Amino acid sequence: MLAVARADPGVAAAGSRLLFPDGTIQSAGLMLAYGLPYPLSVIPRGYRKPASETPPSGPVRAVTGACLLVRAAAFRAAGGFDEGFENATRTSTSASGSARWAARSSSSLRAW
């Protein structure tokens, strides 16, 4: 993630491919879906597919807070984490705050 961020100064935040113990994809970036079952749903790209089917690296709408690299200047410009934000799964402030930060940031996000 660091090499990619260094190579592209337009990247504000980067996330990595996360795998379950069985080798399937937990997350390779996040997509946002509007409609059912909720007004806004966050869907991991490649969820439960074999690691060999990981979507290509590149721009995504959001990355998970579980493994996140954020450019310090972009983080400060966006106002940091919103500690008042709480998502439906009750994840840690850092992870849920990062989703809020990503939504507020005008810089690009990438998954690797």
C-alpha positions, 0 to 999 in steps of 0.5 A: 500500500505504501509503494502505491501511495508513494507512486500516486500523490492523488491517492488519499487512502489505500486499503488492502485485500483481506482474506478469510482463513479459508483463503476466500476474499473478505474485502478488496475494496468496498462498493456502495449500493443504493436500494434494498435491503437498506437505503445505502449498503456497503458491499465488499468487492469479491466477497467470498470468492477465491483469492485467485479471483481478486478484482484488479487493484484500482479506485474504489468508493471506500476501503475498510478500516481493518487495514487502512493507509491514509495520507496524513495531509488528506486525513487532517484536511478531512477533519480526522475521524468522526468519533460520533459516527456509529455504524450498524455493526458497532465496529470500533470508532476507528473503523466506523470513523474511517467510513465516515472520513472516506465519505467526506474526503474528496480525494481518491481511494484505492484498494490493493 
